[in-house]
Structures are given as structure tokens and as C-alpha cells.
Amino acid sequence: MTKQQQSHPVPPIRSGISGWSGIVAALLLLQTARPASAQTVAAASTSGFVPVVEYSQNESGGRIALTLQRPDSAGLEGLRVHLIESAAAIRRGDYRNVRFIPNDGAAVQILAGNRGALRCTVRSTPRGAELVLLSDDDTVIAAIHQILAGPPPQAFRL
């Protein structure tokens, strides 16, 4: 060996993260940091979407469809999350933050008082989602029909 090689020896890799394993570890750290920032961007971008609200009745209740005229993945995700949260509130009998149902009428009071007789589900559609309200109780069905007979609320932003 020459003097130059002896004066700058390469130390052997003993422990710690280095080489390819260090690069892989760094990439994994970067990968786990992305979803939080992506969710923030998605949540911020859904705040400008205005859904179209449509009511329809059937013999057991009815449905409320919310669709986006210009859907994109962030808008659809925001709309579907909003409907899922609204369905959970309806199951609790809490209509305060349900923006696509007028919450000041007697029909809403009947639904809130008879929430055990109300079935509430959310289904995805290609351009949005729909909330299905069903019951076997004639009083609850009449209240659903009363709500859905009126005009949908004015436009609201998600």
C-alpha cells in the first residue's frame, strides 16, 4: 500500500444507517410525511365547491342527492365526507349542521324525536353522493316526504 492510501483509510460500516439503507430510510420518512400535507391541500381545495341538491321521494322515504357540476377527486371526497358526517348527525337526531335539509320545521322535529325508526345511509354516485332516508313508521315517512316536498336549500359551499 502506498502512503496516500494509508493516510485516508475508509472506515468499515459497523452500525447506523448508511448507504442504500440510509436512502431507503430517508425515502420512507418522506413518504409518511406526504399524506398529512395532501389532506390539508384536499381540505382547503374543497371549500369552494357548490353542490347541486336534488330531492326525490319513494314509498319508504326518499333520498337527497348532492352532485358537483365539475367534479374532481378533492371535491368529491369533500362532498362524500360531508354527507357521511351529516348522516351521523341525523342518526343522533342533530340537524343543526345539516345544510341540505331545512332544519326549522316540524318535520325535522318528528325525525329527531323518532330517530330510532329512521334508517339513514350514504351511497356514492359518479359525480357526488346521496343520502337515503327510509323508515317503516308512517309518521316518519310522512315527515321525510314533507321535507322532500319543499324546495332544496339555497346553494352552499362545502
C-alpha positions, 0 to 999 in steps of 0.5 A: 500500500502506498502512503496516500492510501494509508493516510485516508483509510475508509472506515468499515460500516459497523452500525447506523444507517448508511448507504442504500439503507440510509436512502431507503430510510430517508425515502420512507420518512418522506413518504409518511410525511406526504399524506398529512400535507395532501389532506390539508391541500384536499381540505382547503381545495374543497371549500369552494365547491357548490353542490347541486341538491336534488330531492326525490321521494319513494314509498319508504322515504326518499333520498337527497342527492348532492352532485358537483357540476365539475367534479374532481377527486378533492371535491368529491371526497369533500362532498362524500365526507360531508354527507357521511358526517351529516348522516351521523348527525341525523342518526343522533337526531342533530340537524343543526349542521345539516345544510341540505335539509331545512332544519326549522320545521316540524318535520325535522322535529318528528325525525329527531324525536323518532330517530330510532325508526329512521334508517339513514345511509350514504351511497356514492354516485359518479359525480357526488353522493346521496343520502337515503332516508327510509323508515317503516313508521308512517309518521316518519315517512310522512315527515321525510316526504314533507321535507322532500316536498319543499324546495332544496336549500339555497346553494352552499359551499362545502 
